[in-house]
Amino acid sequence: MTTDDLIAALSRAPEPVYPNRLRNRILLALGLGFIVGVFLLANTLGFRPDIGVSLPAVAMKAGLSALIATLAGGLALALAKPVVRDDKKVRTAGGALVTLMFACLAIGAITIFSTDPTQRFIAFTGGGFPWCIFIIPFLGLPCAGLMVWALRDGAPTRLALAGAGIGAMAGGVGAIIYAMACPVDSVAFVTIWYVVGIGISSGLGAYFGARLLRW
Amino acid sequence: VTHISKSASDFSNNGQSILKPLSCNFGRACLVLGANEGFVADDEQHLHALMIRAQTGDGPATHALLTALAPKLRGFFRGKGAGKEDSEDLVQETLIAIYTKRDMFDSNQKLLGWVYAIARYRMIDRWRHTKRRGQEINIDLFEQTLPAPINESGDPTRDIARLLSSLPQKQRAAIELVKLKDMSIQEAADATGWSVSDVKISIHRGLKALMELVGDREPKLTKETTS
């Protein structure tokens, strides 16, 4: 078949497009991913027993995570479509995301150094190994899977970067969910380990995204 | 070219020169004229407008768009060092991708940037397939041993027809009737006894499957060099 024949075949009776399909799929991935993640939490770690009393702390942690998830979601949405090297949307969303995450780490570091030296280690680790760096990506897994499904329907051209965006978004969603279980409310703990957890999720996303997002 | 003249004339009302966008259809002339800034801007604007119309299901606009893009893509792949055969395969894969993913174009994007992003992706994807199989393609050598006939409109005997034959029967039939035999969707529905929406869905699924086959397929060149 010649290229001209192919063009003729493709342009015969084309269908009109549905402009919001990608956005709807991403919203579905976000909503359903969150719900499944909450079920996952309820059936594994369970919610923190004092969730009613400590609601402000939970809301603060979830809020920070939601902010990261939103910026990462914007990045993933921009990268779901073919983009040029220095695409403005990608740069804005990516820049904002990276800045926010480093700002969190900086706040964490400042908080630790302004803590009484005897209390520093406890504030830093939350009194044990910060398991949340693995739990956060785990709880974001349903969201990540659905995001891959959403983006495969799109046309991402920078797969690792798109995967990193998906990972950060899913990590943010995972962190919102984990906030409902996590008993540690210290500022340093949250701004450091939550962000590290989301970072790990993002790294995993970049690795698997480069493979799973091919179309 | 008649298609394009028709669609280009539709743009005369926005005050743009009709002649400039038209000249991009003459293959190489385009490269020369491309040096002119004004022409590049017009070209982008013209193709962008065609894409917006293609998104609404406008057949002639889709035809004009793909026809204008084919020589540009050919030049792009040849410029990146792909052989004639290889580059024609890539041109076809990219055109299919542009068509099936046309809903992934935002009207506030630059069309040519979008097109070349897809072209680059398809090229990298092809390299990945070749690399994974541990085979090297020596493009220069291949070109010397098998000089392909120069044909401005693209080489014949490409393997889209072979790809089509690997689709499920219903999807293949729907695509063949409507896309290749020029039937309307209604006529195809009457001929097969399927409903109109059934035919539409089969075409849509078939094109999607075709897209996936293109992605998974072993590059044609590799087959030939190993067989």
Interface residues (C-beta under 8 A of the other chain):
Chain A: M1 T2 T3 D4 D5 L6 I7 A8 A9 L10 S11 R12 A13 P14 E15 P16 V17 Y18 P19 R21 L22 A80 K81 P82 V83 V84 G154 A155 T157 R214 W215
Chain B: A54 Q55 T56 G57 D58 G59 P60 T62 H63 L66 T67 A70 E88 V91 Q92 L95 I96 A97 Y99 K101 R102 D103 M104 F105 D106 Q109 K110 G113 W114 V115 Y116 A117 I118 R120 Y121 D125 S153 G154 D155 P156 R158 D159 I160 A161 I175 V178 K179 L180 D182 S184 I185 K200 I203 H204 M211 E212 G215
